[in-house]
Amino acid sequence: MSVGKVFSTHGEREKFTMSPRPKKSRRCEGKVCCKAFKPTGISMPELKQITMYRDELEVLRLCDYEGLFQEQAGEKMGVSRGTVQRILTSARKKTAEALSTGAAIVFEDSQ
């Protein structure tokens, strides 16, 4: 936690700023099939590229492909159900955008 000085019309007071919690490591067992997934017939430089991180792909695999509940997926990955829900929402949105607009999904190991 860092301390700074804030000045106002009522005088000087201390302001505390908090750092975010460190990111918990996430267990990802699934293999990435390739570096990117894109529409055929269009080269990568011509396409919008959407980055999908390894944990997003893992949550999609566990929940949507394997049919696990979010709580079960969280146990496998070592994170809370709430974290799984946030990651899953992000991954589904990126997938829907790529499929709807013809964008490429580029896979990356970590965020």
VODRENBA-529147 format. One record per residue: residue number from 1; residue in three letters; z negated, x negated, y negated of N, C-alpha, C in turn. Coordinates in steps of 0.05 Angstrom, whole numbers, plus 32768, in hexadecimal, padded with zeros to 4 digits. Each point is the difference from the previous one (the first is absolute). Layout:
N
{voba NUM, 'ALA', {Z, X, Y}, {Z, X, Y}, {Z, X, Y}}
...
//
This chain:
111
{voba 1, 'MET', {8000, 7FEF, 8017}, {8000, 8011, 7FE9}, {8000, 7FEE, 7FE7}}
{voba 2, 'SER', {8011, 8006, 7FED}, {8001, 7FF0, 7FE8}, {7FF4, 800F, 7FE9}}
{voba 3, 'VAL', {7FF6, 7FF2, 7FEC}, {7FF3, 800C, 7FE9}, {8011, 7FF9, 7FE8}}
{voba 4, 'GLY', {8004, 8013, 7FEF}, {800E, 7FFC, 7FE7}, {7FF2, 800E, 7FE9}}
{voba 5, 'LYS', {8007, 7FFA, 7FE8}, {7FF3, 800D, 7FE9}, {8014, 8015, 7FF5}}
{voba 6, 'VAL', {7FF5, 8018, 7FFA}, {8010, 8015, 7FF4}, {7FF4, 8007, 7FE5}}
{voba 7, 'PHE', {8010, 8001, 7FEC}, {7FF6, 8007, 7FE5}, {8007, 801D, 7FFA}}
{voba 8, 'SER', {7FEE, 800E, 7FF5}, {8005, 801B, 7FF7}, {7FF2, 8005, 7FE6}}
{voba 9, 'THR', {8003, 8018, 7FF5}, {7FF4, 8007, 7FE6}, {7FE1, 8000, 8003}}
{voba 10, 'HIS', {7FF6, 8002, 8018}, {7FE3, 8001, 8005}, {7FF5, 7FE4, 8006}}
{voba 11, 'GLY', {800F, 7FEB, 7FFE}, {7FF6, 7FE6, 8006}, {800D, 7FF4, 8018}}
{voba 12, 'GLU', {7FF5, 7FEA, 8009}, {800B, 7FF1, 8017}, {7FF1, 8009, 8019}}
{voba 13, 'ARG', {8010, 8003, 8016}, {7FF4, 8006, 801A}, {8010, 7FF1, 8015}}
{voba 14, 'GLU', {7FF3, 7FFC, 8018}, {800E, 7FF3, 8016}, {8010, 8014, 8010}}
{voba 15, 'LYS', {8017, 7FF6, 8009}, {8011, 8010, 8011}, {8004, 7FF2, 801A}}
{voba 16, 'PHE', {7FFB, 800D, 8016}, {8003, 7FF5, 801B}, {801B, 8009, 800C}}
{voba 17, 'THR', {800F, 7FEE, 800A}, {8018, 8007, 800F}, {7FFD, 7FF9, 801D}}
{voba 18, 'MET', {8008, 8012, 8011}, {7FFD, 7FFB, 801D}, {801A, 7FF8, 800C}}
{voba 19, 'SER', {7FFF, 7FEE, 8013}, {8017, 7FF8, 800F}, {8004, 8013, 8017}}
{voba 20, 'PRO', {8019, 8005, 8009}, {8003, 8012, 8017}, {7FF6, 7FF3, 8019}}
{voba 21, 'ARG', {7FF9, 8011, 8014}, {7FF7, 7FF6, 8019}, {8016, 7FF0, 800E}}
{voba 22, 'PRO', {7FF9, 7FEB, 800E}, {8015, 7FF1, 800F}, {800D, 8012, 8015}}
{voba 23, 'LYS', {801A, 7FFC, 8004}, {800F, 8010, 8013}, {7FF7, 7FFA, 801D}}
{voba 24, 'LYS', {7FF9, 8014, 800F}, {7FF8, 7FFD, 801C}, {8019, 7FF9, 8011}}
{voba 25, 'SER', {7FFE, 7FEE, 8012}, {8017, 7FF9, 8011}, {8005, 8018, 8013}}
{voba 26, 'ARG', {801A, 8004, 8005}, {8009, 8017, 8011}, {800E, 7FF5, 8018}}
{voba 27, 'ARG', {7FF7, 800A, 8018}, {800D, 7FF8, 8019}, {801A, 800F, 8004}}
{voba 28, 'CYS', {8015, 7FF1, 8002}, {801B, 800C, 8005}, {800B, 7FF5, 801A}}
{voba 29, 'GLU', {8003, 8011, 8014}, {8009, 7FF7, 801A}, {801E, 8003, 8004}}
{voba 30, 'GLY', {800C, 8013, 7FF3}, {801D, 8005, 8004}, {8011, 7FEA, 7FF6}}
{voba 31, 'LYS', {8017, 7FFD, 800D}, {8014, 7FEC, 7FF8}, {8013, 800C, 7FEB}}
{voba 32, 'VAL', {8009, 7FEF, 7FEE}, {8014, 8009, 7FEC}, {801C, 7FFA, 800D}}
{voba 33, 'CYS', {8011, 8014, 8001}, {8019, 7FFD, 800E}, {8014, 7FEE, 7FF2}}
{voba 34, 'CYS', {7FFE, 7FFF, 7FE6}, {8013, 7FF1, 7FF0}, {7FF4, 7FFB, 7FE4}}
{voba 35, 'LYS', {800F, 7FF3, 7FEF}, {7FF7, 7FFB, 7FE4}, {8004, 8018, 7FEE}}
{voba 36, 'ALA', {8014, 8010, 8007}, {8007, 8017, 7FEF}, {800D, 8016, 8010}}
{voba 37, 'PHE', {7FFF, 8018, 7FF6}, {800D, 8017, 800C}, {8011, 800D, 7FEA}}
{voba 38, 'LYS', {801A, 8002, 8004}, {8011, 8009, 7FEA}, {8017, 8011, 800A}}
{voba 39, 'PRO', {800D, 800F, 7FEE}, {8018, 800F, 8008}, {8017, 7FED, 8008}}
{voba 40, 'THR', {8010, 8008, 8013}, {8017, 7FEF, 8008}, {8016, 8001, 7FEB}}
{voba 41, 'GLY', {8010, 7FEB, 7FFF}, {8017, 7FFF, 7FEF}, {7FFC, 7FF9, 7FE3}}
{voba 42, 'ILE', {7FE7, 7FFB, 7FF9}, {7FFA, 7FF8, 7FE4}, {7FEF, 7FE7, 8001}}
{voba 43, 'SER', {8008, 7FEC, 7FF1}, {7FF2, 7FE6, 8001}, {7FE5, 8003, 7FF1}}
{voba 44, 'MET', {7FED, 7FEF, 8008}, {7FE5, 8001, 7FF4}, {8000, 7FFD, 7FE2}}
{voba 45, 'PRO', {800F, 7FEE, 7FF4}, {7FFF, 7FFE, 7FE2}, {8007, 801A, 7FF1}}
{voba 46, 'GLU', {8010, 8011, 800D}, {8008, 8019, 7FF4}, {7FEB, 8016, 8002}}
{voba 47, 'LEU', {7FED, 7FFC, 8011}, {7FEC, 8016, 8006}, {7FE6, 7FFC, 7FF1}}
{voba 48, 'LYS', {7FF3, 8016, 7FF9}, {7FE5, 7FFF, 7FF7}, {7FEF, 7FF8, 8017}}
{voba 49, 'GLN', {7FED, 7FEE, 7FFC}, {7FEF, 7FF6, 8016}, {7FE3, 8009, 7FFC}}
{voba 50, 'ILE', {7FF6, 800D, 8014}, {7FE4, 800A, 8000}, {7FF0, 7FEE, 8013}}
{voba 51, 'THR', {7FEA, 7FF4, 7FF6}, {7FF0, 7FEF, 8011}, {7FEC, 8011, 800F}}
{voba 52, 'MET', {7FFF, 7FFB, 801B}, {7FEC, 800D, 8011}, {7FF0, 7FE9, 800D}}
{voba 53, 'TYR', {7FE5, 8002, 7FFB}, {7FEF, 7FEB, 800A}, {7FF9, 8005, 801E}}
{voba 54, 'ARG', {7FF7, 7FEB, 800D}, {7FFA, 8001, 801D}, {7FEB, 8016, 8006}}
{voba 55, 'ASP', {7FEC, 8003, 7FF0}, {7FEC, 8015, 8006}, {800B, 801C, 7FFD}}
{voba 56, 'GLU', {8013, 8004, 7FEE}, {800D, 801A, 7FFD}, {8011, 8007, 8019}}
{voba 57, 'LEU', {800E, 7FEC, 800A}, {8010, 8004, 8018}, {7FEE, 8005, 8018}}
{voba 58, 'GLU', {7FEA, 7FF2, 8001}, {7FED, 8003, 8017}, {7FF4, 801C, 7FFF}}
{voba 59, 'VAL', {7FF9, 800B, 7FE9}, {7FF4, 801A, 7FFE}, {8015, 8015, 8008}}
{voba 60, 'LEU', {8019, 7FFD, 7FF7}, {8015, 8012, 8009}, {8003, 8000, 801E}}
{voba 61, 'ARG', {8000, 7FE9, 800C}, {8003, 7FFD, 801D}, {7FE9, 800E, 800E}}
{voba 62, 'LEU', {7FE7, 7FFB, 7FF7}, {7FE9, 800B, 800E}, {7FFE, 801F, 7FFD}}
{voba 63, 'CYS', {8004, 8009, 7FE7}, {7FFC, 801D, 7FFB}, {8018, 8011, 8007}}
{voba 64, 'ASP', {8018, 7FF7, 7FF7}, {8017, 8011, 8004}, {800F, 7FFB, 801A}}
{voba 65, 'TYR', {8001, 7FE7, 8009}, {800E, 7FFA, 8019}, {7FEE, 8003, 8019}}
{voba 66, 'GLU', {7FE8, 7FF5, 7FFF}, {7FEE, 8002, 8016}, {7FEF, 8019, 8000}}
{voba 67, 'GLY', {7FFF, 800E, 7FEA}, {7FF2, 8019, 7FFE}, {7FE2, 7FFE, 7FFE}}
{voba 68, 'LEU', {7FF5, 7FEA, 7FF7}, {7FE3, 7FFD, 7FFD}, {7FF7, 800F, 7FE7}}
{voba 69, 'PHE', {7FE7, 8009, 8000}, {7FF4, 800B, 7FE8}, {7FFA, 7FE9, 7FED}}
{voba 70, 'GLN', {7FFD, 8006, 7FE7}, {7FFB, 7FEC, 7FEC}, {7FE6, 7FF0, 8006}}
{voba 71, 'GLU', {7FEC, 800D, 800A}, {7FE7, 7FF3, 8006}, {8004, 7FEC, 8017}}
{voba 72, 'GLN', {8010, 8008, 8014}, {8006, 7FED, 8017}, {8010, 7FE8, 7FF6}}
{voba 73, 'ALA', {8013, 8005, 7FEF}, {8011, 7FEB, 7FF5}, {7FEE, 7FEC, 7FF0}}
{voba 74, 'GLY', {7FEE, 800C, 7FF0}, {7FED, 7FEF, 7FF1}, {7FEF, 7FEE, 8011}}
{voba 75, 'GLU', {7FF7, 800B, 8017}, {7FF0, 7FF0, 8013}, {8010, 7FE9, 800B}}
{voba 76, 'LYS', {8019, 8006, 8007}, {8012, 7FEB, 800B}, {8006, 7FEA, 7FEB}}
{voba 77, 'MET', {8002, 8008, 7FE7}, {8007, 7FED, 7FEB}, {7FE8, 7FF3, 7FF2}}
{voba 78, 'GLY', {7FE8, 800B, 8006}, {7FE8, 7FF5, 7FF4}, {7FFC, 8009, 7FE3}}
{voba 79, 'VAL', {8009, 8018, 7FF9}, {7FFD, 800B, 7FE5}, {7FF6, 801D, 8002}}
{voba 80, 'SER', {7FF8, 800B, 7FE9}, {7FF7, 801C, 8000}, {8017, 8014, 8002}}
{voba 81, 'ARG', {7FF9, 8018, 8007}, {8013, 8016, 8001}, {800D, 8004, 7FE5}}
{voba 82, 'GLY', {7FF0, 7FFE, 7FEB}, {800A, 8004, 7FE4}, {8015, 7FEB, 7FF9}}
{voba 83, 'THR', {7FFB, 7FE7, 8009}, {8014, 7FEB, 7FFB}, {8019, 8006, 800F}}
{voba 84, 'VAL', {7FFE, 8009, 8019}, {8018, 8007, 8010}, {800F, 8016, 7FF1}}
{voba 85, 'GLN', {7FF2, 8014, 7FF6}, {800D, 8016, 7FF2}, {8010, 7FF6, 7FE8}}
{voba 86, 'ARG', {7FF4, 7FEE, 7FF0}, {800E, 7FF5, 7FE9}, {8019, 7FF0, 8008}}
{voba 87, 'ILE', {7FFC, 7FEF, 8014}, {8017, 7FF0, 8009}, {8016, 8012, 800B}}
{voba 88, 'LEU', {7FF9, 8014, 8010}, {8013, 8012, 800C}, {8010, 8010, 7FEB}}
{voba 89, 'THR', {7FF2, 8009, 7FEC}, {800D, 800F, 7FEA}, {8015, 7FEE, 7FF2}}
{voba 90, 'SER', {7FF9, 7FE7, 7FFB}, {8012, 7FED, 7FF3}, {8018, 7FFB, 8013}}
{voba 91, 'ALA', {7FFB, 7FFB, 8019}, {8016, 7FFA, 8013}, {8013, 8017, 8003}}
{voba 92, 'ARG', {7FF5, 8018, 8002}, {8011, 8018, 8003}, {8011, 8004, 7FE7}}
{voba 93, 'LYS', {7FF5, 7FFC, 7FE9}, {800F, 8003, 7FE7}, {8017, 7FEC, 7FFE}}
{voba 94, 'LYS', {7FFA, 7FE7, 8007}, {8015, 7FEB, 8000}, {8016, 8007, 8014}}
{voba 95, 'THR', {7FF8, 8009, 8018}, {8014, 8007, 8014}, {8011, 8017, 7FF7}}
{voba 96, 'ALA', {7FF4, 8015, 7FF5}, {800F, 8017, 7FF7}, {8013, 7FF8, 7FE9}}
{voba 97, 'GLU', {7FF7, 7FEF, 7FEE}, {8011, 7FF8, 7FEA}, {8018, 7FF0, 800B}}
{voba 98, 'ALA', {7FFB, 7FEE, 8012}, {8016, 7FF0, 800B}, {8015, 8011, 800F}}
{voba 99, 'LEU', {7FF6, 8013, 8010}, {8012, 8012, 800F}, {800F, 8013, 7FED}}
{voba 100, 'SER', {7FF3, 8009, 7FEB}, {800C, 8014, 7FEE}, {8014, 7FF3, 7FED}}
{voba 101, 'THR', {7FFB, 7FE7, 7FF8}, {8011, 7FF4, 7FEC}, {8013, 7FEA, 800B}}
{voba 102, 'GLY', {7FFD, 7FFA, 8019}, {8011, 7FEB, 800C}, {7FF7, 7FE5, 7FF8}}
{voba 103, 'ALA', {7FE6, 7FFC, 7FFC}, {7FF6, 7FE5, 7FF8}, {7FF9, 7FF1, 801A}}
{voba 104, 'ALA', {7FFD, 7FE5, 7FFD}, {7FF8, 7FEF, 8016}, {7FE1, 7FFE, 8000}}
{voba 105, 'ILE', {7FF5, 7FFE, 8018}, {7FE3, 7FFA, 8003}, {7FFE, 7FE3, 8008}}
{voba 106, 'VAL', {7FF2, 7FF1, 7FF0}, {7FFC, 7FE3, 8006}, {7FE4, 7FFC, 8009}}
{voba 107, 'PHE', {7FFC, 7FF4, 8017}, {7FE5, 7FFC, 800C}, {7FF4, 7FE6, 7FF7}}
{voba 108, 'GLU', {7FE7, 8001, 7FF8}, {7FF1, 7FE8, 7FF8}, {7FE6, 7FFF, 800E}}
{voba 109, 'ASP', {7FF5, 7FE8, 8005}, {7FE8, 7FFD, 8010}, {7FE7, 800A, 7FF2}}
{voba 110, 'SER', {7FFC, 7FFA, 7FE7}, {7FE7, 8008, 7FF3}, {8005, 8007, 7FE2}}
{voba 111, 'GLN', {7FEC, 800D, 7FF5}, {8002, 8009, 7FE4}, {7FF4, 7FEC, 7FEE}}
//
